[in-house]
Amino acid sequence: MSTETARNQSGSSIPEPAIVTRQLAFRWPGQTTTTAFPDIRLAQGEHLFLHGPSGTGKSTLLGLLAGMLAPESGTIELLGQPVSRLKAGTRDRFRANHMGVIFQQFNLVPYLSALANVTLPCRLSAVRRTRTSPDPETSAADLLRQLAIPDDHWHKGVTELSVGQQQRVAAARALIGAPEVILADEPTSALDADNRDRFLDLLLALAEQRRSSVVFVSHDRALASHFHHQQALGATP
């Protein structure tokens, strides 16, 4: 299934691809049904909206792109690297260095403050740490400020924050250290329409500042206008 262009691009030369998948398929252990996915080719700095009803494998595809799952068949290339052929530990290091993931349930560390959650990728990845200027704490504070988290909330435990604030902390954690690829799994599902659109505009603006490619998964087609491209996942056989 081909990618549909959601808005016009400039006539400049086509950038190198950030994500390329070919003939990708996945089957959960113990299951007989294999889910096949459409091919993806996403240029560096561009944003893709993946949509489809429940059961079409949206979160599974994001797990494959993140290297958290291994495909049954097909290939995944991220930033020119054959991620689908790497060993699990190498995939984990690649994700830590080059990818920011926003999970549907945020997956923040509950015993850490908001600021410490945001700087966590820089403690796990020297690559991400060297991309922060002048240091991870200052970069994290700048992101939290841009995402409208009040200064007096930065040192609070994340469980003390509202759902919307936790969502923005998760976004800041994904963005710190300028990862080349951002993957987001329905992070706006708990927000009303106004806050959802405001969050998306800010997330994508920050991603554009850092030339990050974004793959955003949702069942809500109303979000498609925010993205360069959209692609549908078909129904599970």
N, C-alpha and C positions, 0 to 999 in steps of 0.2 A: 504494500500500500504506500503510495507516494506521499511526501510531505506537502501540505497545502501552505502557500505563503499567506501570512495574515496581514502583512503590510509591506509596502514597497521598500526596496533597499536602494542605496546609491549605486551609481554606475562604476564604482571603484573596483579594482581587481579582487577576485574571490580569495578570502583568507584561507589558510590551511585548516583542514578539519580538526576539530577537537574530539569528536566522537564519530566513529564509523562502526556500524554493526552489519553483519551479513548472515542471512539464513539462521537467525538465532532461535533456538528452541530449548525448552526447559520442562523437566518432569520431576515432581516431588517424589522422594523415596516412598515406595509402597503404592504409588498411584499408577494407573494404566494410561491416563490421559496426558498427552504431551501438548503444551501450549507453544504455538509458533508465533513469532513476533515480526512485524514489518521491519524492513531494513531502515536504518537511520544514518544520515550523514549531516552532521551539524558543524558549521564553521566556527572557528574561534571567535569568541565575543558575541555569538548569537544565542537566542533564547527560544526554546522549544516547549510547547504546551502539549502534553500527552493526556488524552481524555478517553473515556470509555466507561460503561456501566460496571457495577461490581462483578467480579469473577472473570474479568478479561485479562488479569495479570499485570495491572499497572504497578503495584508495589513489587511484584516479582521482577519485572523488567528493571525497576530502579535498583533492586538488590543485585541484579546481574551487572548493571553498569558500575555499581559501587564496588564490585568484586567481593561482595559478601556471599554471593551464590555463584556456582560454576555452571555454565550451560551444558545441556546434554549434547548439543551440536551447534555449529555456527561459530562465528568469531566476533570478538569485541576489540576494537583498537581505540585507545584513549591517548591523545597527544602523540600519536605515532607508535605507541607501545602496544604489543599484542597481549593485552591484559588477560584475555580468556585462556591464554596458554601459560600464564605465570603460576608458580606454586602459591599456596595460600598465604604464607608469610610474606612473600614478595608483593602480592596483591595488597596486603594490609599496609605495608610500608608505602606503596604507591598511593593508596588512598589517603594516608596521613599527610603525605607531602603535597599532593596535587588536587585533592577533592575536599569540598565542604558539603556535608550532608545535613539537611534539616528533616528530622523524622516527624511523622504525624503526631506522635506523643512527646516530641521534643527531646526525650532522653537526656535531660540535664542531670548533672550529678547533684543529688539532693543535699549533701552535706557541704557543698562548696557555695561560696557567694556568687552573685551574678558576675562580678568582675573575674573571679577565678574560673568560672565556667567558660567565659569568653577566651581567656588566655590559655586554656587547656591545650588546644591544638599546637600552640607554640612550645609547650613543654614536651609534647610527643614528637614533634618534627622540627629538626634543625632548619630544614628548608623554609618552613612557614615562619620560624622565628627570625631568620635573616631578612625576610621580606617585610617585617614590621619596622616602622620608623617613627620615633627614634628607638623605641623599645616596645615589647608586647603590652605592658600596662598602659602606656600612653595611647597606643593604637586601639586597645580595647575600650578605653575611656572615650575616645573620639567616636567609635562606632556606637557605643551605648548612647552618647549624646545625640548623634544623628538619628538614632532610632527612638528618641524621646523617652529614654529611661532616666528618671530624675537622679541627680548626683547622690542624694541621700539613700537611694536604693541599691547602689552598686555593691555595697558591702553586706547587704542582707542575704540570707539564705534564699535560694530560688523558690523554695516552697512558701515563702512569705509574699511572693509576688502574684499578681493577677495572671490569669491564663494568657491574656494579651501581652503582658510584660514578659512572661516566660517565653512566649513565641518569639518576641523580638530579641531576647537574649540568645535563643537558639540560632536565630538568623545572624547575629553578630559573631557567634562562635563559628559558624560556617564561613563567614566572609573574612575573618582575620587571617593575615598572612597571604592574602590575594591568591587563593587557589584558582587554578585554571578552569575547574569544573565545579559547578554547584548543582546538587541534586536535592529536590524538595518533594516530599511525599505528603500531599494534601495538608500542608501546615495551616491553611486558613479555614479548615472545616468548622472550627468552633466560633468563628467571627461573624458578626453581622455584615451586611453588604458594604456599608460605608467604611468600616474599619478594615475589611478584607481588601477593598480596592486601594485604600491608603497604604496598607502594608505592602501590597504587591508593587505599587509604583515606587515605593522607597527601596524595596529589596532589589528591583531590577535596575534602578538608578545607581545604587551602590555597586551592583555587579558590573554595570557598564563602565563606571569609573575605574574598575580593576581589570577590565577586559575579560571578565569571567564568562564562560558559557554556562547557561542555565537550562536544566531539564526539570520541568515542573509538572507533577502528576496530580490530576484531579478528575472528578466525574462532572464538574460544573462547567459546562460549555460557555457560560457567561464570562469566564475569565480569559477567553482566548484572545480578545482584542489587545491585551497587554503584551503579547508575545510576537516575535518575528515570524514564527512558524507554529503550526499545529499539526498533530497527527493523531488519528483515531486507532484504538485497538479494537479488534473485532470480538465478537462473542465467542466464548469458549465452546468448542464442539461438544 
